[in-house]
Amino acid sequence: MSVFTAAADQSVCRDNSGALPVLGRDVTVPLVTGGEVTYAALDYAASAPALQRVWDDVAAYAPYYGSVHRGAGYLSQLSTDLFENARGAVADFLGCRADDQVVFTRSTTDSLNLLARVLPADCQVFVFETEHHASLLPWQDAKVTYLNAPRTPRQAVETLERALADRDPHGPALVCVTGASNVTGELWPVRELAAAAHAHGARIVIDAAQLAPHHPVDIRDLDVDWVAFSGHKLYAPFGSGVLAGRADWLRTAEPYLAGGGASRKVTRRADGGVAVEWHESAARHEAGSPNVIGAYSIASACRALTEAGWDGLVAREQHLIAEVRAGLAEVPQVKVLSLFGDDAPRVGVISFVVEGWNSSHFAAALSAEYGIGVRDGLFCAHPLVRTLLGSDPQTQGECGAPEAAPGEKSLNAIRVSFGAGTPDEHVERFVRAVKELVTVGAKWTYRTQEGRCVPAA
């Protein structure tokens, strides 16, 4: 056994509330009203804290760090094996088919931009306007059709079927859809959308950035062509992501990045130019020195979540969701945002507005007075949030920027999100804080500074 793999063989421990240990769980932050409190990180939808298990695995490996695919030395060979074994761990985590490729990228955004670069000529792309910008924007150089926001899962399938029925049946087509909304947390009917896509000769890619940390994602079971997700939402550090799925488009396209590692052979031509023979494996789109620590951390997170047991993780998260939703329902001034309705299945992502409050002001008060970190703004899903709020884009502030003074009506929203590392106390404190802010008001005064509400000195 290699020294740096020892941590991966330890059982996955939990705290007294059933949460998985994560970095930062004991960090304290100052309150403007005096004293300190343990920080309640409730912005998992943006970046989940790294699992302690993942961090321990990376720390154990760090002394053995070496160049991947680049050296004959022991540490280089060790790092190369670790990198390629990480690819296998991710493939197992996603239930990949035997001929699928797992490409390591920087993030979900990078993964979907990579896929956009390898589309066949004249490929038609279909994407709902409800997508995160990572899956909404990469297709602008293709023939893209933006689909209106559906109000039920069935309507989503019907909308897609109508759009696909009108396309050129002889050309390639791709559908891009989220697995779980980063705004509402609602699960999308992935299996049904995949069936509709394939029935009309199209392929489908799932943005699983919000789905993979909360639910098992199985490519074969869902019958999707590709899955994209980010390490920093899957309890791994920043800077790593995955695109996994069918290899044919990836093998035939020009490399996403040109450089060392992507090339198998480079020679000078008689005319003075350079001839390149590119790899056909995942390395074709992984030019440059790969992020071995990022790949290893994703693999470690995949193993840790699998070993912890999805049934227990999902059940506990559903309990937390029910606690938050029940608490918010007791506050008439709070409106929870939803596309598919209250009964729709969802992950631990909930967005809402508070009558009479600017969202930036409310989020600032949660942080400064209660030590709770949430997010406010449009969540890099501007069309969806504007649809849910019925707001005018011309009067909307930038993502995260308050468009009115503290206390005035908000045109942005507040998002609370949580997951496997969230202690019960954090969501309990959040619900109490919402009720107190609405009924009693903020204890501090706030001002606008560089587009955000901050405590006044």
C-alpha positions as a Markdown table, in Angstrom:
| # | Residue | x | y | z |
|---|---|---|---|---|
| 1 | Met | 0.0 | 0.0 | 0.0 |
| 2 | Ser | 1.3 | 3.5 | -0.8 |
| 3 | Val | 1.7 | 5.8 | 2.1 |
| 4 | Phe | -0.6 | 8.5 | 0.7 |
| 5 | Thr | -3.5 | 6.1 | 0.1 |
| 6 | Ala | -3.9 | 5.2 | 3.8 |
| 7 | Ala | -6.5 | 7.9 | 4.5 |
| 8 | Ala | -8.7 | 6.6 | 1.7 |
| 9 | Asp | -9.0 | 3.3 | 3.7 |
| 10 | Gln | -10.4 | 4.9 | 6.8 |
| 11 | Ser | -14.1 | 4.8 | 7.4 |
| 12 | Val | -16.1 | 8.0 | 6.8 |
| 13 | Cys | -16.9 | 9.5 | 10.2 |
| 14 | Arg | -19.8 | 11.8 | 11.0 |
| 15 | Asp | -20.5 | 14.3 | 13.8 |
| 16 | Asn | -23.2 | 14.1 | 16.3 |
| 17 | Ser | -25.8 | 15.5 | 13.9 |
| 18 | Gly | -24.9 | 13.0 | 11.2 |
| 19 | Ala | -23.0 | 15.6 | 9.1 |
| 20 | Leu | -19.7 | 14.5 | 7.3 |
| 21 | Pro | -16.7 | 16.4 | 8.7 |
| 22 | Val | -15.6 | 19.3 | 6.5 |
| 23 | Leu | -12.9 | 22.0 | 6.6 |
| 24 | Gly | -13.9 | 25.1 | 8.4 |
| 25 | Arg | -16.5 | 23.5 | 10.7 |
| 26 | Asp | -14.9 | 25.0 | 13.8 |
| 27 | Val | -14.1 | 28.5 | 12.3 |
| 28 | Thr | -15.5 | 31.4 | 14.4 |
| 29 | Val | -16.3 | 34.8 | 13.0 |
| 30 | Pro | -17.0 | 38.1 | 14.7 |
| 31 | Leu | -20.5 | 39.6 | 15.0 |
| 32 | Val | -21.1 | 43.3 | 14.7 |
| 33 | Thr | -23.2 | 43.1 | 17.9 |
| 34 | Gly | -20.2 | 41.7 | 19.8 |
| 35 | Gly | -18.6 | 38.3 | 20.4 |
| 36 | Glu | -18.0 | 35.5 | 18.0 |
| 37 | Val | -19.9 | 32.5 | 16.7 |
| 38 | Thr | -19.1 | 29.4 | 14.8 |
| 39 | Tyr | -19.6 | 30.2 | 11.1 |
| 40 | Ala | -22.6 | 28.7 | 9.4 |
| 41 | Ala | -21.6 | 28.0 | 5.8 |
| 42 | Leu | -24.9 | 27.9 | 3.9 |
| 43 | Asp | -23.7 | 28.7 | 0.4 |
| 44 | Tyr | -22.9 | 25.1 | -0.7 |
| 45 | Ala | -24.5 | 25.8 | -4.1 |
| 46 | Ala | -21.6 | 28.2 | -4.9 |
| 47 | Ser | -18.8 | 26.2 | -3.2 |
| 48 | Ala | -19.1 | 23.4 | -0.7 |
| 49 | Pro | -16.4 | 23.1 | 1.9 |
| 50 | Ala | -13.9 | 20.3 | 1.3 |
| 51 | Leu | -14.5 | 17.1 | 3.2 |
| 52 | Gln | -11.9 | 16.5 | 5.9 |
| 53 | Arg | -11.3 | 13.1 | 4.4 |
| 54 | Val | -10.5 | 14.7 | 1.0 |
| 55 | Trp | -8.1 | 17.1 | 2.6 |
| 56 | Asp | -6.4 | 14.3 | 4.5 |
| 57 | Asp | -5.9 | 12.3 | 1.4 |
| 58 | Val | -4.4 | 15.2 | -0.5 |
| 59 | Ala | -2.1 | 16.0 | 2.5 |
| 60 | Ala | -0.9 | 12.4 | 2.6 |
| 61 | Tyr | -0.1 | 12.5 | -1.1 |
| 62 | Ala | 1.5 | 16.0 | -1.2 |
| 63 | Pro | 5.1 | 14.8 | -0.3 |
| 64 | Tyr | 5.0 | 12.4 | -3.3 |
| 65 | Tyr | 3.9 | 15.1 | -5.8 |
| 66 | Gly | 5.5 | 14.7 | -9.2 |
| 67 | Ser | 5.1 | 15.5 | -12.8 |
| 68 | Val | 2.3 | 13.5 | -14.5 |
| 69 | His | 3.1 | 11.7 | -17.8 |
| 70 | Arg | 6.4 | 13.5 | -17.9 |
| 71 | Gly | 9.1 | 11.6 | -16.1 |
| 72 | Ala | 10.8 | 8.3 | -15.5 |
| 73 | Gly | 11.4 | 8.9 | -11.8 |
| 74 | Tyr | 9.6 | 7.2 | -9.0 |
| 75 | Leu | 7.5 | 10.2 | -8.0 |
| 76 | Ser | 6.5 | 10.9 | -11.5 |
| 77 | Gln | 5.4 | 7.4 | -12.1 |
| 78 | Leu | 3.6 | 7.4 | -8.8 |
| 79 | Ser | 1.8 | 10.6 | -9.7 |
| 80 | Thr | 0.9 | 9.3 | -13.1 |
| 81 | Asp | -0.7 | 6.2 | -11.6 |
| 82 | Leu | -2.6 | 8.3 | -9.1 |
| 83 | Phe | -3.9 | 10.6 | -11.9 |
| 84 | Glu | -5.1 | 7.7 | -14.1 |
| 85 | Asn | -6.5 | 5.8 | -11.1 |
| 86 | Ala | -8.5 | 9.0 | -10.3 |
| 87 | Arg | -10.0 | 8.8 | -13.7 |
| 88 | Gly | -11.1 | 5.3 | -13.0 |
| 89 | Ala | -12.6 | 6.3 | -9.7 |
| 90 | Val | -14.7 | 9.0 | -11.3 |
| 91 | Ala | -15.8 | 6.6 | -14.0 |
| 92 | Asp | -17.0 | 4.2 | -11.3 |
| 93 | Phe | -18.7 | 7.1 | -9.4 |
| 94 | Leu | -20.7 | 8.1 | -12.6 |
| 95 | Gly | -21.4 | 4.6 | -13.8 |
| 96 | Cys | -19.6 | 5.2 | -17.1 |
| 97 | Arg | -19.9 | 2.8 | -20.0 |
| 98 | Ala | -16.9 | 0.8 | -21.0 |
| 99 | Asp | -16.0 | 3.1 | -24.0 |
| 100 | Asp | -16.7 | 6.5 | -22.2 |
| 101 | Gln | -14.0 | 9.0 | -21.6 |
| 102 | Val | -13.4 | 10.9 | -18.4 |
| 103 | Val | -11.7 | 14.3 | -19.2 |
| 104 | Phe | -10.4 | 16.4 | -16.3 |
| 105 | Thr | -11.1 | 20.1 | -16.7 |
| 106 | Arg | -11.1 | 23.1 | -14.4 |
| 107 | Ser | -14.8 | 23.2 | -13.7 |
| 108 | Thr | -18.3 | 22.6 | -15.0 |
| 109 | Thr | -18.0 | 25.8 | -17.0 |
| 110 | Asp | -14.8 | 24.6 | -18.6 |
| 111 | Ser | -16.3 | 21.1 | -19.3 |
| 112 | Leu | -19.3 | 22.6 | -21.2 |
| 113 | Asn | -17.1 | 25.0 | -23.1 |
| 114 | Leu | -14.9 | 22.0 | -24.1 |
| 115 | Leu | -18.0 | 20.1 | -25.3 |
| 116 | Ala | -19.1 | 23.2 | -27.2 |
| 117 | Arg | -15.7 | 23.2 | -29.0 |
| 118 | Val | -16.0 | 19.6 | -30.2 |
| 119 | Leu | -19.5 | 19.8 | -31.6 |
| 120 | Pro | -19.7 | 18.5 | -35.2 |
| 121 | Ala | -20.3 | 21.0 | -37.9 |
| 122 | Asp | -23.9 | 22.3 | -38.2 |
| 123 | Cys | -24.8 | 20.8 | -34.8 |
| 124 | Gln | -28.1 | 22.2 | -33.4 |
| 125 | Val | -28.1 | 22.9 | -29.7 |
| 126 | Phe | -31.2 | 23.1 | -27.5 |
| 127 | Val | -31.0 | 24.6 | -24.0 |
| 128 | Phe | -33.6 | 25.9 | -21.6 |
| 129 | Glu | -33.4 | 29.6 | -20.5 |
| 130 | Thr | -33.5 | 28.3 | -17.0 |
| 131 | Glu | -29.9 | 27.1 | -17.1 |
| 132 | His | -26.9 | 28.4 | -15.1 |
| 133 | His | -24.7 | 30.6 | -17.3 |
| 134 | Ala | -22.2 | 27.7 | -17.4 |
| 135 | Ser | -24.6 | 25.7 | -19.5 |
| 136 | Leu | -26.5 | 28.6 | -21.1 |
| 137 | Leu | -23.7 | 30.5 | -22.7 |
| 138 | Pro | -21.1 | 28.2 | -24.2 |
| 139 | Trp | -23.2 | 27.4 | -27.3 |
| 140 | Gln | -23.4 | 30.8 | -28.9 |
| 141 | Asp | -21.1 | 29.8 | -31.8 |
| 142 | Ala | -23.5 | 26.9 | -32.6 |
| 143 | Lys | -27.0 | 26.9 | -34.0 |
| 144 | Val | -28.7 | 27.3 | -30.6 |
| 145 | Thr | -32.3 | 27.3 | -29.7 |
| 146 | Tyr | -33.2 | 28.7 | -26.3 |
| 147 | Leu | -36.4 | 27.1 | -24.8 |
| 148 | Asn | -38.8 | 29.0 | -22.6 |
| 149 | Ala | -39.0 | 28.1 | -18.9 |
| 150 | Pro | -41.3 | 25.2 | -18.2 |
| 151 | Arg | -43.7 | 25.2 | -15.2 |
| 152 | Thr | -43.9 | 21.5 | -14.7 |
| 153 | Pro | -41.5 | 18.6 | -15.5 |
| 154 | Arg | -43.9 | 17.3 | -18.0 |
| 155 | Gln | -44.0 | 20.6 | -19.8 |
| 156 | Ala | -40.2 | 20.5 | -19.9 |
| 157 | Val | -40.3 | 17.2 | -21.8 |
| 158 | Glu | -43.1 | 18.4 | -24.1 |
| 159 | Thr | -41.3 | 21.7 | -24.9 |
| 160 | Leu | -38.2 | 19.8 | -25.8 |
| 161 | Glu | -40.1 | 17.3 | -27.9 |
| 162 | Arg | -41.8 | 20.1 | -29.9 |
| 163 | Ala | -38.5 | 21.8 | -30.5 |
| 164 | Leu | -36.7 | 18.6 | -31.6 |
| 165 | Ala | -39.5 | 17.7 | -33.9 |
| 166 | Asp | -38.9 | 20.9 | -35.9 |
| 167 | Arg | -35.2 | 20.4 | -36.3 |
| 168 | Asp | -33.3 | 19.0 | -39.3 |
| 169 | Pro | -33.5 | 15.3 | -38.6 |
| 170 | His | -30.4 | 14.5 | -40.7 |
| 171 | Gly | -27.9 | 16.7 | -38.8 |
| 172 | Pro | -26.4 | 16.3 | -35.3 |
| 173 | Ala | -28.1 | 17.8 | -32.3 |
| 174 | Leu | -27.4 | 18.3 | -28.6 |
| 175 | Val | -29.6 | 19.0 | -25.7 |
| 176 | Cys | -28.1 | 20.6 | -22.6 |
| 177 | Val | -30.0 | 20.6 | -19.3 |
| 178 | Thr | -29.4 | 20.9 | -15.6 |
| 179 | Gly | -29.8 | 18.0 | -13.3 |
| 180 | Ala | -30.8 | 20.2 | -10.4 |
| 181 | Ser | -31.4 | 23.9 | -10.5 |
| 182 | Asn | -28.9 | 26.1 | -8.8 |
| 183 | Val | -31.7 | 28.6 | -8.0 |
| 184 | Thr | -34.7 | 26.5 | -6.9 |
| 185 | Gly | -32.9 | 23.2 | -6.1 |
| 186 | Glu | -35.6 | 21.4 | -8.1 |
| 187 | Leu | -34.7 | 18.1 | -9.8 |
| 188 | Trp | -35.2 | 18.1 | -13.6 |
| 189 | Pro | -36.7 | 15.0 | -15.4 |
| 190 | Val | -33.4 | 14.0 | -16.8 |
| 191 | Arg | -34.3 | 10.4 | -17.7 |
| 192 | Glu | -37.4 | 11.6 | -19.6 |
| 193 | Leu | -35.5 | 14.4 | -21.3 |
| 194 | Ala | -32.8 | 11.9 | -22.4 |
| 195 | Ala | -35.4 | 9.6 | -23.8 |
| 196 | Ala | -37.0 | 12.5 | -25.8 |
| 197 | Ala | -33.6 | 13.6 | -27.1 |
| 198 | His | -32.6 | 10.1 | -28.3 |
| 199 | Ala | -36.1 | 9.5 | -29.8 |
| 200 | His | -35.4 | 12.5 | -32.1 |
| 201 | Gly | -31.7 | 11.5 | -32.9 |
| 202 | Ala | -30.2 | 14.1 | -30.5 |
| 203 | Arg | -27.6 | 13.7 | -27.8 |
| 204 | Ile | -27.9 | 15.1 | -24.2 |
| 205 | Val | -25.4 | 16.5 | -21.7 |
| 206 | Ile | -26.3 | 17.0 | -18.1 |
| 207 | Asp | -25.0 | 19.9 | -16.0 |
| 208 | Ala | -24.6 | 17.9 | -12.8 |
| 209 | Ala | -22.9 | 20.6 | -10.8 |
| 210 | Gln | -25.8 | 20.8 | -8.3 |
| 211 | Leu | -26.9 | 17.2 | -8.7 |
| 212 | Ala | -23.7 | 15.2 | -8.2 |
| 213 | Pro | -23.1 | 16.4 | -4.6 |
| 214 | His | -26.6 | 15.5 | -3.5 |
| 215 | His | -27.7 | 12.4 | -5.4 |
| 216 | Pro | -26.1 | 9.5 | -7.2 |
| 217 | Val | -25.5 | 10.2 | -10.9 |
| 218 | Asp | -25.4 | 7.1 | -13.2 |
| 219 | Ile | -24.8 | 7.7 | -16.9 |
| 220 | Arg | -26.1 | 4.4 | -17.9 |
| 221 | Asp | -29.2 | 4.5 | -15.7 |
| 222 | Leu | -30.1 | 8.0 | -16.8 |
| 223 | Asp | -29.1 | 7.1 | -20.4 |
| 224 | Val | -27.3 | 10.4 | -21.0 |
| 225 | Asp | -24.4 | 11.0 | -23.3 |
| 226 | Trp | -22.3 | 13.3 | -21.1 |
| 227 | Val | -22.1 | 14.5 | -17.6 |
| 228 | Ala | -20.3 | 17.7 | -16.4 |
| 229 | Phe | -19.6 | 18.7 | -12.8 |
| 230 | Ser | -17.2 | 20.7 | -10.6 |
| 231 | Gly | -14.9 | 19.5 | -7.8 |
| 232 | His | -15.6 | 22.6 | -5.6 |
| 233 | Lys | -19.3 | 21.7 | -5.3 |
| 234 | Leu | -18.4 | 18.0 | -4.7 |
| 235 | Tyr | -16.5 | 18.7 | -1.4 |
| 236 | Ala | -13.1 | 19.0 | -3.2 |
| 237 | Pro | -10.9 | 22.0 | -3.5 |
| 238 | Phe | -11.2 | 24.6 | -6.3 |
| 239 | Gly | -9.8 | 24.2 | -9.8 |
| 240 | Ser | -10.9 | 20.8 | -11.0 |
| 241 | Gly | -13.9 | 19.5 | -12.9 |
| 242 | Val | -15.0 | 16.6 | -15.1 |
| 243 | Leu | -16.5 | 16.0 | -18.5 |
| 244 | Ala | -17.4 | 12.3 | -18.8 |
| 245 | Gly | -19.3 | 10.5 | -21.6 |
| 246 | Arg | -19.2 | 9.4 | -25.2 |
| 247 | Ala | -15.8 | 9.5 | -26.9 |
| 248 | Asp | -16.5 | 9.8 | -30.6 |
| 249 | Trp | -17.0 | 13.6 | -30.8 |
| 250 | Leu | -14.1 | 14.1 | -28.4 |
| 251 | Arg | -11.8 | 11.9 | -30.5 |
| 252 | Thr | -12.5 | 13.5 | -33.9 |
| 253 | Ala | -12.4 | 17.2 | -32.9 |
| 254 | Glu | -9.4 | 19.4 | -32.7 |
| 255 | Pro | -8.0 | 19.6 | -29.2 |
| 256 | Tyr | -9.6 | 22.0 | -26.8 |
| 257 | Leu | -6.1 | 23.3 | -26.0 |
| 258 | Ala | -3.0 | 22.7 | -28.2 |
| 259 | Gly | 0.2 | 21.7 | -26.5 |
| 260 | Gly | 2.2 | 19.0 | -24.8 |
| 261 | Gly | 0.3 | 16.0 | -23.5 |
| 262 | Ala | -2.4 | 16.4 | -26.2 |
| 263 | Ser | 0.0 | 15.5 | -29.0 |
| 264 | Arg | 1.3 | 12.0 | -29.7 |
| 265 | Lys | 3.8 | 13.0 | -32.4 |
| 266 | Val | 5.0 | 16.3 | -33.8 |
| 267 | Thr | 7.2 | 16.5 | -36.9 |
| 268 | Arg | 8.4 | 19.2 | -39.3 |
| 269 | Arg | 6.9 | 19.2 | -42.8 |
| 270 | Ala | 8.8 | 19.7 | -46.0 |
| 271 | Asp | 7.2 | 23.1 | -46.4 |
| 272 | Gly | 8.6 | 24.2 | -43.1 |
| 273 | Gly | 5.4 | 23.8 | -41.1 |
| 274 | Val | 4.6 | 21.4 | -38.3 |
| 275 | Ala | 2.5 | 18.2 | -38.5 |
| 276 | Val | 0.8 | 17.0 | -35.4 |
| 277 | Glu | -0.7 | 13.6 | -34.5 |
| 278 | Trp | -3.1 | 14.1 | -31.6 |
| 279 | His | -4.0 | 11.5 | -28.9 |
| 280 | Glu | -7.4 | 9.9 | -29.2 |
| 281 | Ser | -7.7 | 9.3 | -25.5 |
| 282 | Ala | -8.9 | 11.9 | -22.9 |
| 283 | Ala | -5.3 | 13.3 | -23.0 |
| 284 | Arg | -6.3 | 14.9 | -26.4 |
| 285 | His | -8.2 | 17.6 | -24.4 |
| 286 | Glu | -5.9 | 17.8 | -21.4 |
| 287 | Ala | -2.9 | 19.7 | -22.8 |
| 288 | Gly | -0.3 | 21.0 | -20.4 |
| 289 | Ser | 0.7 | 19.6 | -17.0 |
| 290 | Pro | -2.5 | 18.2 | -15.5 |
| 291 | Asn | -3.9 | 19.2 | -12.1 |
| 292 | Val | -3.1 | 15.9 | -10.4 |
| 293 | Ile | -4.0 | 17.1 | -7.0 |
| 294 | Gly | -7.4 | 18.4 | -8.3 |
| 295 | Ala | -8.0 | 15.0 | -10.0 |
| 296 | Tyr | -7.1 | 13.1 | -6.9 |
| 297 | Ser | -9.3 | 15.3 | -4.7 |
| 298 | Ile | -12.3 | 14.7 | -6.9 |
| 299 | Ala | -11.6 | 11.0 | -6.8 |
| 300 | Ser | -11.3 | 11.1 | -3.1 |
| 301 | Ala | -14.6 | 12.9 | -2.8 |
| 302 | Cys | -16.3 | 10.4 | -5.1 |
| 303 | Arg | -15.0 | 7.5 | -2.9 |
| 304 | Ala | -16.0 | 9.3 | 0.4 |
| 305 | Leu | -19.6 | 10.0 | -0.7 |
| 306 | Thr | -20.0 | 6.4 | -2.0 |
| 307 | Glu | -18.6 | 4.9 | 1.2 |
| 308 | Ala | -20.8 | 7.2 | 3.4 |
| 309 | Gly | -23.9 | 5.8 | 1.6 |
| 310 | Trp | -26.2 | 7.7 | -0.6 |
| 311 | Asp | -29.4 | 6.5 | 1.1 |
| 312 | Gly | -28.4 | 8.0 | 4.4 |
| 313 | Leu | -27.0 | 11.2 | 2.9 |
| 314 | Val | -30.1 | 11.9 | 0.8 |
| 315 | Ala | -32.5 | 11.1 | 3.7 |
| 316 | Arg | -30.6 | 13.5 | 6.1 |
| 317 | Glu | -30.6 | 16.2 | 3.5 |
| 318 | Gln | -34.3 | 15.8 | 2.9 |
| 319 | His | -34.8 | 16.3 | 6.6 |
| 320 | Leu | -32.8 | 19.5 | 6.5 |
| 321 | Ile | -34.8 | 20.7 | 3.5 |
| 322 | Ala | -38.1 | 20.0 | 5.3 |
| 323 | Glu | -36.9 | 21.9 | 8.4 |
| 324 | Val | -35.9 | 25.0 | 6.3 |
| 325 | Arg | -39.0 | 25.0 | 4.2 |
| 326 | Ala | -41.3 | 24.6 | 7.2 |
| 327 | Gly | -39.5 | 27.4 | 9.0 |
| 328 | Leu | -39.8 | 29.8 | 6.0 |
| 329 | Ala | -43.4 | 28.9 | 5.6 |
| 330 | Glu | -44.1 | 30.3 | 9.0 |
| 331 | Val | -43.0 | 33.8 | 7.9 |
| 332 | Pro | -45.7 | 35.3 | 5.6 |
| 333 | Gln | -43.3 | 37.9 | 4.3 |
| 334 | Val | -41.1 | 35.2 | 2.8 |
| 335 | Lys | -41.7 | 33.9 | -0.8 |
| 336 | Val | -39.8 | 30.8 | -1.8 |
| 337 | Leu | -39.0 | 30.7 | -5.5 |
| 338 | Ser | -40.1 | 27.6 | -7.5 |
| 339 | Leu | -40.7 | 26.5 | -11.1 |
| 340 | Phe | -42.4 | 23.2 | -10.5 |
| 341 | Gly | -44.3 | 23.8 | -7.2 |
| 342 | Asp | -44.0 | 22.9 | -3.6 |
| 343 | Asp | -44.2 | 19.2 | -4.1 |
| 344 | Ala | -41.3 | 18.9 | -6.6 |
| 345 | Pro | -38.4 | 16.8 | -5.5 |
| 346 | Arg | -35.3 | 19.0 | -4.8 |
| 347 | Val | -31.8 | 19.2 | -3.3 |
| 348 | Gly | -30.6 | 21.5 | -0.6 |
| 349 | Val | -30.9 | 24.7 | -2.5 |
| 350 | Ile | -33.6 | 27.2 | -1.7 |
| 351 | Ser | -34.0 | 30.8 | -3.0 |
| 352 | Phe | -36.4 | 33.3 | -1.6 |
| 353 | Val | -37.3 | 37.0 | -1.3 |
| 354 | Val | -38.5 | 38.8 | 1.8 |
| 355 | Glu | -41.2 | 41.5 | 1.5 |
| 356 | Gly | -39.9 | 44.9 | 2.4 |
| 357 | Trp | -36.2 | 43.9 | 2.3 |
| 358 | Asn | -33.5 | 44.4 | -0.2 |
| 359 | Ser | -31.9 | 41.0 | -0.6 |
| 360 | Ser | -28.4 | 42.3 | -0.2 |
| 361 | His | -29.4 | 44.0 | 3.0 |
| 362 | Phe | -31.0 | 40.8 | 4.4 |
| 363 | Ala | -27.9 | 38.6 | 3.4 |
| 364 | Ala | -25.6 | 41.2 | 5.0 |
| 365 | Ala | -27.6 | 41.1 | 8.3 |
| 366 | Leu | -27.5 | 37.3 | 8.3 |
| 367 | Ser | -23.7 | 37.4 | 8.1 |
| 368 | Ala | -22.9 | 40.4 | 10.3 |
| 369 | Glu | -25.4 | 39.6 | 13.1 |
| 370 | Tyr | -25.7 | 35.8 | 13.0 |
| 371 | Gly | -22.5 | 34.5 | 11.4 |
| 372 | Ile | -24.5 | 32.9 | 8.6 |
| 373 | Gly | -23.1 | 32.9 | 5.0 |
| 374 | Val | -25.7 | 32.8 | 2.2 |
| 375 | Arg | -25.8 | 34.3 | -1.3 |
| 376 | Asp | -27.8 | 37.1 | -2.7 |
| 377 | Gly | -28.2 | 38.2 | -6.3 |
| 378 | Leu | -29.1 | 36.4 | -9.6 |
| 379 | Phe | -26.9 | 33.4 | -9.0 |
| 380 | Cys | -25.4 | 33.4 | -12.5 |
| 381 | Ala | -28.8 | 32.4 | -13.8 |
| 382 | His | -30.2 | 35.8 | -14.7 |
| 383 | Pro | -33.0 | 34.7 | -17.1 |
| 384 | Leu | -34.4 | 32.2 | -14.6 |
| 385 | Val | -34.4 | 34.5 | -11.6 |
| 386 | Arg | -35.9 | 37.3 | -13.6 |
| 387 | Thr | -38.7 | 34.9 | -14.7 |
| 388 | Leu | -39.3 | 33.8 | -11.2 |
| 389 | Leu | -39.4 | 37.3 | -9.9 |
| 390 | Gly | -41.2 | 38.8 | -12.9 |
| 391 | Ser | -38.6 | 41.6 | -13.0 |
| 392 | Asp | -37.6 | 43.9 | -15.8 |
| 393 | Pro | -34.0 | 43.2 | -17.0 |
| 394 | Gln | -33.6 | 47.0 | -17.6 |
| 395 | Thr | -34.1 | 47.8 | -13.9 |
| 396 | Gln | -32.2 | 44.8 | -12.5 |
| 397 | Gly | -28.8 | 45.3 | -10.8 |
| 398 | Glu | -25.8 | 43.2 | -11.6 |
| 399 | Cys | -25.5 | 39.8 | -10.1 |
| 400 | Gly | -25.0 | 40.3 | -6.4 |
| 401 | Ala | -25.4 | 44.1 | -6.5 |
| 402 | Pro | -28.3 | 45.7 | -4.6 |
| 403 | Glu | -30.5 | 47.8 | -6.9 |
| 404 | Ala | -32.1 | 49.8 | -4.1 |
| 405 | Ala | -31.2 | 51.2 | -0.7 |
| 406 | Pro | -31.4 | 48.9 | 2.3 |
| 407 | Gly | -35.0 | 48.4 | 3.3 |
| 408 | Glu | -36.5 | 48.9 | -0.1 |
| 409 | Lys | -38.1 | 46.2 | -2.3 |
| 410 | Ser | -35.5 | 43.8 | -3.7 |
| 411 | Leu | -35.3 | 42.7 | -7.4 |
| 412 | Asn | -32.7 | 40.1 | -6.5 |
| 413 | Ala | -33.1 | 37.0 | -4.3 |
| 414 | Ile | -31.5 | 35.3 | -1.4 |
| 415 | Arg | -30.2 | 31.7 | -1.6 |
| 416 | Val | -29.5 | 29.3 | 1.2 |
| 417 | Ser | -27.9 | 26.0 | 0.4 |
| 418 | Phe | -26.5 | 23.1 | 2.3 |
| 419 | Gly | -25.4 | 19.4 | 2.1 |
| 420 | Ala | -23.6 | 16.5 | 3.6 |
| 421 | Gly | -21.4 | 18.7 | 5.8 |
| 422 | Thr | -24.1 | 20.9 | 7.3 |
| 423 | Pro | -24.8 | 20.5 | 11.0 |
| 424 | Asp | -28.4 | 20.7 | 12.2 |
| 425 | Glu | -27.5 | 23.8 | 14.3 |
| 426 | His | -26.7 | 25.8 | 11.2 |
| 427 | Val | -30.1 | 25.4 | 9.6 |
| 428 | Glu | -31.8 | 25.9 | 13.0 |
| 429 | Arg | -29.9 | 29.2 | 13.4 |
| 430 | Phe | -30.8 | 30.3 | 9.9 |
| 431 | Val | -34.5 | 29.7 | 10.5 |
| 432 | Arg | -34.3 | 31.6 | 13.8 |
| 433 | Ala | -32.4 | 34.5 | 12.2 |
| 434 | Val | -34.9 | 34.9 | 9.3 |
| 435 | Lys | -37.8 | 35.0 | 11.8 |
| 436 | Glu | -36.0 | 37.6 | 14.0 |
| 437 | Leu | -35.0 | 39.8 | 11.2 |
| 438 | Val | -38.5 | 39.9 | 9.7 |
| 439 | Thr | -40.3 | 40.4 | 13.1 |
| 440 | Val | -37.8 | 42.6 | 15.0 |
| 441 | Gly | -35.6 | 44.0 | 12.2 |
| 442 | Ala | -31.8 | 44.4 | 12.0 |
| 443 | Lys | -29.9 | 45.4 | 15.1 |
| 444 | Trp | -27.3 | 47.3 | 13.1 |
| 445 | Thr | -27.3 | 49.9 | 10.4 |
| 446 | Tyr | -26.0 | 49.2 | 6.9 |
| 447 | Arg | -24.7 | 51.2 | 3.9 |
| 448 | Thr | -23.9 | 50.5 | 0.3 |
| 449 | Gln | -20.2 | 50.1 | -0.5 |
| 450 | Glu | -19.0 | 49.2 | -4.0 |
| 451 | Gly | -22.4 | 47.7 | -4.9 |
| 452 | Arg | -23.0 | 45.7 | -1.7 |
| 453 | Cys | -24.7 | 46.3 | 1.6 |
| 454 | Val | -22.2 | 46.3 | 4.4 |
| 455 | Pro | -22.4 | 47.1 | 8.2 |
| 456 | Ala | -21.9 | 50.8 | 8.8 |
| 457 | Ala | -18.9 | 51.7 | 11.0 |
